[in-house]
Amino acid sequence: MKDIDLGKEYVIPSPGYRNIRERTSLNQRGRQDGIKFRPEKYKQVDCQDALETAARVEGLPLESSADSHLRGLDEEHPKGKYHYGLNLMKPIRTTSKHRHPIDNAGLFSYMTFSWLSPLARLAYKKGELLIQDVWPLSTHESSEANCRRLERLWHQEVHECGPDDASLCKVIWNFCRTRLIISIACLMITQLAGFSGPAFMVKHLLEYTQQMEPNLQYSLLLILGLLITEVVRSWSLALTWALNYRTGVRLRGAILTMVFKKILRLKNIKEKSLGELINMCSNDGQRMFEAAAVGSLLAGGPIIAILGMVYNVVILGPTGFLGSAVFILFYPAMMFASRFTAYFRRKCVAVTDERVQKMNEVLNYIKFIKMYAWVKAFSQTVQKIREEEHKILERAGYFQSITVGVAPIVVVIASVVTFSVHMILGYDLTAAQAFTVVTVFNSMTFALKVTPFSVKSLSEASVAADRFKLPRTV
């Protein structure tokens, strides 16, 4: 107790204690010598359980303070929030300063995936790819950076709405908002280009074939226009997928890292079982990825349905409403079927959690099960749970098959109904009109095909978001 004034109050930082016994012995020695020790007030809990201690040995940041945990967040964008994204919009880039080639790619390279060409050539030459042949992870896809951003948004939501009313879905939307808006804009370009080709170029080409006098320049312009619309449609769709998949990777890494760190800080999981936590980290993270990758494609359905309906009415007259009505009626029907898939998903999640928990018990207490000859009883219990899970998955598969199988025949149904009624009412039907309407219906099929997957992914993501709400740390 050298150089310590008796009777003076000293402040001892809480993280300095190695354990509770050391703190108690220090206080006892202080009282014997007449010295008062006052622990510094930290938000961090002094008592650490074994899980937190192990996590700290591994170097995981477990501070409960938002300020200390998000300290370096403002330093990540010294040149602006959208500086990196604006550089990516440049048509051609020659930079090579980033360690991952996707960060050096320009717009053309990004939408055509040409930045993957060196890896494809290497795989062709070697016949296989090893771990050292693959580039290191991009800093923009790292779990650490994305988790800090997601945590900052979550802390803002909790501060504004309170811990009970905070919405994780809203936080996820804010996390992906800019990229999803750009993705939806690219999808709109895809739909407009896919509609313009059949609606205008194909129609004029068919009318040109019926003319007696050839016009080489006019025909070449029509073919060039059809080529341009197809290139724009293909590239904009590829850009949409590239943005969505990268957004999904960032979201999955961020939310799984945040949840894993939250689990490490939990003193009591309360109503959450161990099987539920395992299922959450293994399956629900993938659901969030699928929602970010496929969910935005749902926005392309309404615009193409409206354009197709207006165009068919202009071409065929009032009978054009029939084919478009078939498409419009199939949209809510397929969305309704997809909602059933999400309903079965909710039921299956609970059964899967129960099965994982039961298997956990079997693995943990296998010695007692063998000793008391309970193998048959436990195997029957697990088999019963698995059969129930299988039935739910089978029902969900039936509805998913219906939604996927119906989409290709919608074009045939809409064409037959439209042309039959058109001819019965005595209207003329030329080859140019018939082929143009069919190609327009085909362009509308893409939005119809992705609707079930989009609704299913968004519904399952909403279920996963509710399951991610863990009890607060002690």
RODO-2510 file (C-alpha; in nm, 4 decimals, decimal comma):
residues 474
     n   res          X          Y          Z
     1     m     0,0000     0,0000     0,0000
     2     k     0,2751     0,2381    -0,0936
     3     d     0,2044     0,6089    -0,1616
     4     i    -0,1611     0,5835    -0,0626
     5     d    -0,3218     0,8457     0,1614
     6     l    -0,5410     0,7036     0,4340
     7     g    -0,9004     0,8178     0,4344
     8     k    -0,8952     0,9125     0,0648
     9     e    -1,1401     0,7581    -0,1782
    10     y    -0,9821     0,5866    -0,4814
    11     v    -1,1416     0,4862    -0,8099
    12     i    -1,0656     0,1355    -0,9365
    13     p    -1,1728     0,0585    -1,2960
    14     s    -1,4039    -0,2414    -1,3134
    15     p    -1,2409    -0,4101    -1,6172
    16     g    -0,9159    -0,4261    -1,4186
    17     y    -1,0455    -0,7044    -1,1946
    18     r    -0,9506    -1,0476    -1,3115
    19     n    -1,2277    -1,2076    -1,1024
    20     i    -1,4632    -1,1455    -0,8134
    21     r    -1,2256    -1,3006    -0,5560
    22     e    -0,9517    -1,0496    -0,6426
    23     r    -1,1906    -0,7569    -0,6058
    24     t    -1,3159    -0,8864    -0,2682
    25     s    -0,9657    -0,9382    -0,1306
    26     l    -0,8645    -0,5905    -0,2475
    27     n    -1,1595    -0,4314    -0,0698
    28     q    -1,0868    -0,6269     0,2484
    29     r    -0,7225    -0,5107     0,2547
    30     g    -0,8388    -0,1584     0,1902
    31     r    -1,0796    -0,1620     0,4848
    32     q    -0,8079    -0,2972     0,7117
    33     d    -0,5779    -0,0069     0,6180
    34     g    -0,8549     0,2530     0,6319
    35     i    -0,8674     0,3090     0,2561
    36     k    -1,1910     0,3433     0,0617
    37     f    -1,2133     0,1971    -0,2859
    38     r    -1,4971     0,2981    -0,5144
    39     p    -1,5421     0,0997    -0,8358
    40     e    -1,5818     0,3128    -1,1453
    41     k    -1,9320     0,3091    -1,2914
    42     y    -1,9291     0,1274    -1,6194
    43     k    -2,2182    -0,0033    -1,8195
    44     q    -2,0262    -0,3257    -1,8572
    45     v    -2,1179    -0,6026    -1,6139
    46     d    -1,8394    -0,6953    -1,3712
    47     c    -1,9364    -1,0619    -1,3400
    48     q    -1,8560    -1,2528    -1,6553
    49     d    -1,9804    -1,5992    -1,7282
    50     a    -1,7627    -1,8680    -1,8864
    51     l    -1,8964    -1,7977    -2,2356
    52     e    -1,8025    -1,4300    -2,2215
    53     t    -1,4605    -1,5132    -2,0797
    54     a    -1,3930    -1,7547    -2,3625
    55     a    -1,5115    -1,4984    -2,6157
    56     r    -1,2756    -1,2361    -2,4749
    57     v    -0,9859    -1,4801    -2,4999
    58     e    -1,0723    -1,5219    -2,8678
    59     g    -1,0685    -1,1447    -2,9106
    60     l    -1,4409    -1,0900    -2,9709
    61     p    -1,5622    -0,7389    -2,8814
    62     l    -1,8370    -0,7826    -2,6226
    63     e    -1,8730    -0,4277    -2,4911
    64     s    -2,2313    -0,3411    -2,4214
    65     s    -2,1706     0,0269    -2,4767
    66     a    -2,2809     0,1416    -2,8194
    67     d    -2,0285     0,4245    -2,8260
    68     s    -1,7255     0,2056    -2,7603
    69     h    -1,8491    -0,0637    -2,9934
    70     l    -1,9214     0,1730    -3,2817
    71     r    -1,6307     0,4078    -3,2269
    72     g    -1,4692     0,3611    -3,5654
    73     l    -1,7883     0,3831    -3,7667
    74     d    -1,7587     0,7473    -3,8626
    75     e    -1,4044     0,6895    -3,9882
    76     e    -1,5139     0,4330    -4,2490
    77     h    -1,6405     0,6916    -4,4983
    78     p    -1,3941     0,9811    -4,4862
    79     k    -1,4860     1,0867    -4,8415
    80     g    -1,8605     1,0498    -4,8121
    81     k    -2,1140     0,7764    -4,7674
    82     y    -2,1643     0,7078    -5,1399
    83     h    -1,8072     0,7662    -5,2561
    84     y    -1,7422     0,4006    -5,3305
    85     g    -2,0806     0,3508    -5,5003
    86     l    -2,0326     0,6512    -5,7275
    87     n    -1,6937     0,5191    -5,8374
    88     l    -1,8611     0,1925    -5,9269
    89     m    -2,0950     0,3781    -6,1635
    90     k    -1,8020     0,4798    -6,3862
    91     p    -1,8275     0,2856    -6,7154
    92     i    -1,4596     0,1824    -6,7220
    93     r    -1,2069     0,1841    -6,4373
    94     t    -0,8367     0,1023    -6,4515
    95     t    -0,7649     0,1118    -6,0798
    96     s    -0,6171    -0,1905    -5,9028
    97     k    -0,5685    -0,0564    -5,5504
    98     h    -0,8345    -0,2780    -5,3912
    99     r    -0,7526    -0,6365    -5,3021
   100     h    -1,0750    -0,7763    -5,4507
   101     p    -1,1309    -0,7223    -5,8270
   102     i    -1,4995    -0,6461    -5,7824
   103     d    -1,3991    -0,3284    -5,5965
   104     n    -1,1867    -0,2251    -5,8957
   105     a    -1,4547    -0,3026    -6,1544
   106     g    -1,6388    -0,0385    -6,3525
   107     l    -2,0042    -0,0431    -6,4492
   108     f    -1,9593    -0,2575    -6,7619
   109     s    -1,7348    -0,5032    -6,5810
   110     y    -1,9739    -0,5155    -6,2862
   111     m    -2,2895    -0,5846    -6,4881
   112     t    -2,1250    -0,8325    -6,7263
   113     f    -1,9276    -1,0100    -6,4496
   114     s    -1,6103    -0,9781    -6,6558
   115     w    -1,4113    -0,9248    -6,3352
   116     l    -1,4497    -1,3022    -6,2863
   117     s    -1,2683    -1,3808    -6,6131
   118     p    -0,9157    -1,4176    -6,4589
   119     l    -1,0488    -1,6679    -6,2073
   120     a    -1,2327    -1,8598    -6,4801
   121     r    -0,9176    -1,8762    -6,6951
   122     l    -0,7161    -1,9956    -6,3961
   123     a    -0,9715    -2,2654    -6,3239
   124     y    -0,9592    -2,3751    -6,6895
   125     k    -0,5789    -2,3982    -6,6911
   126     k    -0,5372    -2,5744    -6,3572
   127     g    -0,8524    -2,7833    -6,3688
   128     e    -0,9248    -2,6976    -6,0054
   129     l    -0,9254    -2,4029    -5,7697
   130     l    -0,7539    -2,4005    -5,4323
   131     i    -0,8159    -2,1673    -5,1421
   132     q    -0,5021    -1,9667    -5,2207
   133     d    -0,6281    -1,9064    -5,5760
   134     v    -0,9364    -1,7193    -5,4559
   135     w    -0,9153    -1,3496    -5,3729
   136     p    -0,9424    -1,2345    -5,0110
   137     l    -1,2756    -1,1027    -4,8959
   138     s    -1,3714    -0,7513    -4,9982
   139     t    -1,3687    -0,5005    -4,7159
   140     h    -1,7209    -0,3933    -4,8139
   141     e    -1,8511    -0,7497    -4,7586
   142     s    -1,6741    -0,8039    -4,4263
   143     s    -1,8984    -0,8968    -4,1356
   144     e    -1,7256    -0,6522    -3,9023
   145     a    -1,7960    -0,3388    -4,1067
   146     n    -2,1526    -0,4353    -4,1964
   147     c    -2,2309    -0,5453    -3,8416
   148     r    -2,1171    -0,2096    -3,7030
   149     r    -2,3455    -0,0292    -3,9456
   150     l    -2,6420    -0,2536    -3,8674
   151     e    -2,5837    -0,2125    -3,4944
   152     r    -2,5721     0,1653    -3,5301
   153     l    -2,9069     0,1614    -3,7109
   154     w    -3,0507    -0,0711    -3,4488
   155     h    -2,9349     0,1500    -3,1607
   156     q    -3,0929     0,4503    -3,3329
   157     e    -3,4206     0,2605    -3,3721
   158     v    -3,4158     0,1532    -3,0064
   159     h    -3,3388     0,5104    -2,8975
   160     e    -3,6281     0,6512    -3,1025
   161     c    -3,8939     0,3838    -3,0446
   162     g    -3,7837     0,2024    -2,7305
   163     p    -3,6640    -0,1586    -2,6954
   164     d    -4,0157    -0,3046    -2,7044
   165     d    -4,1448    -0,1150    -3,0103
   166     a    -3,8241    -0,1227    -3,2146
   167     s    -3,8732    -0,2906    -3,5518
   168     l    -3,5941    -0,5045    -3,6914
   169     c    -3,7625    -0,5117    -4,0328
   170     k    -3,7415    -0,1326    -4,0481
   171     v    -3,3741    -0,1442    -3,9523
   172     i    -3,3056    -0,4027    -4,2234
   173     w    -3,4831    -0,1845    -4,4793
   174     n    -3,2700     0,1148    -4,3780
   175     f    -2,9613    -0,1051    -4,4047
   176     c    -3,0429    -0,2122    -4,7631
   177     r    -3,2523     0,0856    -4,8778
   178     t    -3,0183     0,2620    -5,1210
   179     r    -2,9005    -0,0530    -5,2946
   180     l    -3,2534    -0,1937    -5,3197
   181     i    -3,3861     0,1299    -5,4704
   182     i    -3,1128     0,1194    -5,7360
   183     s    -3,1895    -0,2476    -5,7932
   184     i    -3,5600    -0,1735    -5,8408
   185     a    -3,4712     0,1051    -6,0858
   186     c    -3,2566    -0,1404    -6,2855
   187     l    -3,5451    -0,3880    -6,2762
   188     m    -3,7780    -0,1239    -6,4199
   189     i    -3,5324    -0,0683    -6,7043
   190     t    -3,5281    -0,4443    -6,7600
   191     q    -3,9055    -0,4622    -6,7770
   192     l    -3,9339    -0,1603    -7,0087
   193     a    -3,6642    -0,2950    -7,2426
   194     g    -3,8195    -0,6420    -7,2401
   195     f    -4,1569    -0,4899    -7,3219
   196     s    -4,0367    -0,2466    -7,5876
   197     g    -3,8702    -0,5132    -7,8013
   198     p    -4,1804    -0,7297    -7,8585
   199     a    -4,4251    -0,4405    -7,8504
   200     f    -4,2599    -0,2182    -8,1102
   201     m    -3,9670    -0,3855    -8,2866
   202     v    -4,1271    -0,7257    -8,3409
   203     k    -4,4543    -0,5665    -8,4488
   204     h    -4,2850    -0,3473    -8,7094
   205     l    -4,0732    -0,6393    -8,8307
   206     l    -4,3850    -0,8501    -8,8862
   207     e    -4,5551    -0,5635    -9,0677
   208     y    -4,2407    -0,5154    -9,2792
   209     t    -4,2484    -0,8805    -9,3913
   210     q    -4,5962    -0,8214    -9,5349
   211     q    -4,4819    -0,5292    -9,7486
   212     m    -4,4086    -0,5813   -10,1181
   213     e    -4,1277    -0,3260   -10,1507
   214     p    -3,8065    -0,3963    -9,9543
   215     n    -3,6327    -0,1238    -9,7564
   216     l    -3,2876    -0,2316    -9,6429
   217     q    -3,2126     0,0641    -9,4158
   218     y    -3,5481     0,0412    -9,2385
   219     s    -3,5105    -0,3326    -9,1792
   220     l    -3,1562    -0,2936    -9,0477
   221     l    -3,2717    -0,0217    -8,8092
   222     l    -3,5449    -0,2501    -8,6770
   223     i    -3,2968    -0,5328    -8,6228
   224     l    -3,0511    -0,2949    -8,4559
   225     g    -3,3287    -0,1632    -8,2315
   226     l    -3,4264    -0,5190    -8,1339
   227     l    -3,0607    -0,5947    -8,0560
   228     i    -3,0235    -0,2834    -7,8414
   229     t    -3,3386    -0,3567    -7,6408
   230     e    -3,2232    -0,7138    -7,5751
   231     v    -2,8757    -0,5997    -7,4687
   232     v    -3,0220    -0,3376    -7,2350
   233     r    -3,2639    -0,5937    -7,0927
   234     s    -2,9913    -0,8527    -7,0375
   235     w    -2,7364    -0,6149    -6,8862
   236     s    -2,9833    -0,4352    -6,6614
   237     l    -3,1130    -0,7701    -6,5334
   238     a    -2,7561    -0,8855    -6,4681
   239     l    -2,6892    -0,5609    -6,2808
   240     t    -3,0038    -0,6198    -6,0746
   241     w    -2,8856    -0,9667    -5,9743
   242     a    -2,5341    -0,8418    -5,8996
   243     l    -2,6663    -0,5698    -5,6688
   244     n    -2,9149    -0,8020    -5,4982
   245     y    -2,6681    -1,0808    -5,4327
   246     r    -2,4089    -0,8439    -5,2920
   247     t    -2,6730    -0,6804    -5,0737
   248     g    -2,7805    -1,0232    -4,9518
   249     v    -2,4238    -1,1190    -4,8615
   250     r    -2,3793    -0,7999    -4,6609
   251     l    -2,7119    -0,8393    -4,4819
   252     r    -2,6535    -1,2029    -4,3923
   253     g    -2,3053    -1,1364    -4,2590
   254     a    -2,4177    -0,8328    -4,0603
   255     i    -2,7224    -0,9849    -3,8966
   256     l    -2,5585    -1,3191    -3,8144
   257     t    -2,2597    -1,1435    -3,6599
   258     m    -2,4839    -0,9175    -3,4537
   259     v    -2,6974    -1,2095    -3,3362
   260     f    -2,3934    -1,4223    -3,2538
   261     k    -2,2419    -1,1443    -3,0452
   262     k    -2,5766    -1,0945    -2,8728
   263     i    -2,5930    -1,4654    -2,7889
   264     l    -2,2447    -1,4480    -2,6357
   265     r    -2,3552    -1,1645    -2,4080
   266     l    -2,6702    -1,3371    -2,2862
   267     k    -2,6786    -1,4342    -1,9188
   268     n    -3,0103    -1,6144    -1,9562
   269     i    -3,1714    -1,7224    -2,2844
   270     k    -3,5114    -1,7438    -2,1085
   271     e    -3,7666    -1,8893    -2,3511
   272     k    -3,5112    -1,9469    -2,6279
   273     s    -3,3924    -2,3062    -2,6521
   274     l    -3,0480    -2,4105    -2,7673
   275     g    -3,1963    -2,5795    -3,0723
   276     e    -3,3755    -2,2584    -3,1650
   277     l    -3,0512    -2,0626    -3,1432
   278     i    -2,8736    -2,3168    -3,3654
   279     n    -3,1567    -2,3109    -3,6184
   280     m    -3,1557    -1,9326    -3,6111
   281     c    -2,7883    -1,9058    -3,7014
   282     s    -2,8028    -2,1787    -3,9668
   283     n    -3,1359    -2,1233    -4,1455
   284     d    -3,2733    -1,7793    -4,0653
   285     g    -2,9620    -1,6025    -4,1898
   286     q    -3,0123    -1,7678    -4,5284
   287     r    -3,3734    -1,6475    -4,5301
   288     m    -3,2542    -1,2892    -4,4932
   289     f    -3,0135    -1,3401    -4,7834
   290     e    -3,2927    -1,4745    -5,0055
   291     a    -3,5189    -1,1819    -4,9162
   292     a    -3,2517    -0,9312    -5,0198
   293     a    -3,1691    -1,1262    -5,3363
   294     v    -3,5196    -1,2034    -5,4633
   295     g    -3,7618    -0,9827    -5,2701
   296     s    -3,7115    -0,6678    -5,4792
   297     l    -3,8138    -0,8525    -5,7987
   298     l    -4,1732    -0,8269    -5,6824
   299     a    -4,1746    -0,4582    -5,7830
   300     g    -4,1544    -0,5428    -6,1539
   301     g    -4,4947    -0,7113    -6,1695
   302     p    -4,7375    -0,4160    -6,1514
   303     i    -4,5643    -0,1975    -6,4106
   304     i    -4,5397    -0,4723    -6,6734
   305     a    -4,9024    -0,5746    -6,6100
   306     i    -5,0265    -0,2185    -6,6659
   307     l    -4,8133    -0,1696    -6,9784
   308     g    -4,9256    -0,5036    -7,1228
   309     m    -5,2922    -0,4331    -7,0597
   310     v    -5,2796    -0,0876    -7,2204
   311     y    -5,0839    -0,2143    -7,5204
   312     n    -5,3134    -0,5134    -7,5837
   313     v    -5,6179    -0,2846    -7,5728
   314     v    -5,4542    -0,0543    -7,8293
   315     i    -5,3695    -0,3480    -8,0582
   316     l    -5,6837    -0,5642    -8,0277
   317     g    -5,9453    -0,3327    -7,8852
   318     p    -6,1713    -0,4261    -7,5912
   319     t    -6,0835    -0,7971    -7,6158
   320     g    -5,7285    -0,7094    -7,5119
   321     f    -5,8593    -0,6733    -7,1563
   322     l    -5,9224    -1,0483    -7,1355
   323     g    -5,5625    -1,1648    -7,1664
   324     s    -5,4385    -0,8972    -6,9287
   325     a    -5,7183    -0,9840    -6,6871
   326     v    -5,5934    -1,3438    -6,6794
   327     f    -5,2473    -1,2216    -6,5792
   328     i    -5,3813    -0,9772    -6,3236
   329     l    -5,6029    -1,2446    -6,1647
   330     f    -5,3124    -1,4870    -6,1403
   331     y    -5,1011    -1,2395    -5,9423
   332     p    -5,3157    -1,2391    -5,6239
   333     a    -5,3801    -1,6134    -5,6637
   334     m    -5,0101    -1,6914    -5,6699
   335     m    -4,9390    -1,4494    -5,3873
   336     f    -5,2122    -1,6200    -5,1848
   337     a    -5,0518    -1,9586    -5,2500
   338     s    -4,7155    -1,8168    -5,1489
   339     r    -4,8647    -1,6958    -4,8226
   340     f    -4,9613    -2,0546    -4,7514
   341     t    -4,5995    -2,1501    -4,8023
   342     a    -4,4976    -1,8898    -4,5437
   343     y    -4,7648    -2,0216    -4,3055
   344     f    -4,6217    -2,3720    -4,3280
   345     r    -4,2770    -2,2252    -4,2846
   346     r    -4,3815    -2,0774    -3,9486
   347     k    -4,5159    -2,4138    -3,8353
   348     c    -4,2087    -2,5960    -3,9589
   349     v    -3,9724    -2,3631    -3,7739
   350     a    -4,1212    -2,4593    -3,4376
   351     v    -4,1015    -2,8313    -3,5174
   352     t    -3,7436    -2,7972    -3,6423
   353     d    -3,6424    -2,6194    -3,3219
   354     e    -3,7948    -2,9031    -3,1209
   355     r    -3,6128    -3,1671    -3,3261
   356     v    -3,2761    -2,9900    -3,2964
   357     q    -3,3266    -2,9499    -2,9224
   358     k    -3,4117    -3,3179    -2,8817
   359     m    -3,1052    -3,4219    -3,0814
   360     n    -2,8972    -3,1923    -2,8619
   361     e    -3,0235    -3,3715    -2,5536
   362     v    -2,9420    -3,7087    -2,7075
   363     l    -2,5857    -3,6037    -2,7864
   364     n    -2,5286    -3,4457    -2,4454
   365     y    -2,6696    -3,7336    -2,2411
   366     i    -2,5797    -4,0257    -2,4644
   367     k    -2,4087    -4,2087    -2,1753
   368     f    -2,7218    -4,2044    -1,9602
   369     i    -2,9389    -4,3038    -2,2555
   370     k    -2,7147    -4,6035    -2,3224
   371     m    -2,6911    -4,6941    -1,9566
   372     y    -3,0667    -4,6946    -1,8978
   373     a    -3,1474    -4,8461    -2,2413
   374     w    -3,3531    -4,5450    -2,3534
   375     v    -3,2248    -4,5594    -2,7099
   376     k    -3,5482    -4,6916    -2,8572
   377     a    -3,7659    -4,4422    -2,6701
   378     f    -3,5581    -4,1438    -2,7792
   379     s    -3,5324    -4,2684    -3,1372
   380     q    -3,9106    -4,3014    -3,1547
   381     t    -3,9524    -3,9489    -3,0191
   382     v    -3,7103    -3,8035    -3,2717
   383     q    -3,8719    -4,0040    -3,5526
   384     k    -4,2184    -3,8762    -3,4561
   385     i    -4,0988    -3,5157    -3,4608
   386     r    -3,9254    -3,5731    -3,7919
   387     e    -4,2410    -3,7214    -3,9472
   388     e    -4,4417    -3,4168    -3,8406
   389     e    -4,1756    -3,1896    -3,9881
   390     h    -4,1777    -3,3932    -4,3091
   391     k    -4,5564    -3,3555    -4,3444
   392     i    -4,5368    -2,9780    -4,3064
   393     l    -4,2536    -2,9528    -4,5592
   394     e    -4,4470    -3,1733    -4,7985
   395     r    -4,7530    -2,9484    -4,7824
   396     a    -4,5383    -2,6414    -4,8343
   397     g    -4,3771    -2,8149    -5,1329
   398     y    -4,7188    -2,8817    -5,2881
   399     f    -4,8132    -2,5140    -5,2780
   400     q    -4,4699    -2,4133    -5,4047
   401     s    -4,5022    -2,6567    -5,6955
   402     i    -4,8436    -2,5152    -5,7843
   403     t    -4,7139    -2,1589    -5,7965
   404     v    -4,4097    -2,2591    -6,0036
   405     g    -4,5994    -2,4875    -6,2420
   406     v    -4,8866    -2,2500    -6,3138
   407     a    -4,6697    -1,9624    -6,4404
   408     p    -4,5675    -2,1169    -6,7774
   409     i    -4,9266    -2,2042    -6,8767
   410     v    -5,0629    -1,8581    -6,8051
   411     v    -4,9378    -1,7374    -7,1453
   412     v    -5,1238    -2,0175    -7,3230
   413     i    -5,4446    -1,9590    -7,1261
   414     a    -5,4347    -1,5824    -7,1827
   415     s    -5,3640    -1,6230    -7,5575
   416     v    -5,6400    -1,8807    -7,6130
   417     v    -5,9004    -1,6778    -7,4242
   418     t    -5,8069    -1,3516    -7,5957
   419     f    -5,7937    -1,4828    -7,9531
   420     s    -6,1051    -1,7004    -7,9147
   421     v    -6,3226    -1,4174    -7,7900
   422     h    -6,1695    -1,1796    -8,0456
   423     m    -6,2621    -1,4100    -8,3352
   424     i    -6,6081    -1,4976    -8,1968
   425     l    -6,6986    -1,1299    -8,1818
   426     g    -6,6098    -1,0963    -8,5518
   427     y    -6,2950    -0,8847    -8,5262
   428     d    -6,0102    -0,9285    -8,7743
   429     l    -5,6851    -1,0810    -8,6494
   430     t    -5,3683    -1,0377    -8,8527
   431     a    -5,0450    -1,2313    -8,8071
   432     a    -4,8650    -0,9190    -8,6868
   433     q    -5,1280    -0,8610    -8,4177
   434     a    -5,1319    -1,2250    -8,3026
   435     f    -4,7536    -1,2673    -8,2779
   436     t    -4,7119    -0,9276    -8,1141
   437     v    -4,9686    -1,0057    -7,8448
   438     v    -4,8079    -1,3445    -7,7768
   439     t    -4,4611    -1,1895    -7,7419
   440     v    -4,6016    -0,9258    -7,5059
   441     f    -4,7553    -1,2034    -7,2967
   442     n    -4,4174    -1,3783    -7,2912
   443     s    -4,2488    -1,0612    -7,1683
   444     m    -4,5050    -1,0433    -6,8876
   445     t    -4,4269    -1,4007    -6,7807
   446     f    -4,0975    -1,3139    -6,6088
   447     a    -4,2706    -1,0967    -6,3498
   448     l    -4,5274    -1,3691    -6,2973
   449     k    -4,2622    -1,6383    -6,2467
   450     v    -4,0648    -1,4482    -5,9842
   451     t    -4,3739    -1,3414    -5,7869
   452     p    -4,4060    -1,6668    -5,5848
   453     f    -4,0370    -1,6689    -5,4972
   454     s    -4,0425    -1,3021    -5,3974
   455     v    -4,3498    -1,3368    -5,1765
   456     k    -4,2129    -1,6573    -5,0216
   457     s    -3,8740    -1,5016    -4,9457
   458     l    -4,0244    -1,1862    -4,7948
   459     s    -4,2690    -1,3857    -4,5820
   460     e    -3,9966    -1,6153    -4,4510
   461     a    -3,7728    -1,3149    -4,3836
   462     s    -4,0447    -1,1559    -4,1702
   463     v    -4,0644    -1,4791    -3,9688
   464     a    -3,6855    -1,4823    -3,9306
   465     a    -3,6814    -1,1173    -3,8208
   466     d    -3,9247    -1,1952    -3,5392
   467     r    -3,7085    -1,4866    -3,4275
   468     f    -3,3964    -1,2692    -3,4219
   469     k    -3,5369    -1,0646    -3,1308
   470     l    -3,3413    -1,2187    -2,8473
   471     p    -3,3914    -1,1269    -2,4815
   472     r    -3,1877    -0,8320    -2,3628
   473     t    -2,8559    -0,8813    -2,1913
   474     v    -2,8361    -0,8641    -1,8153
***
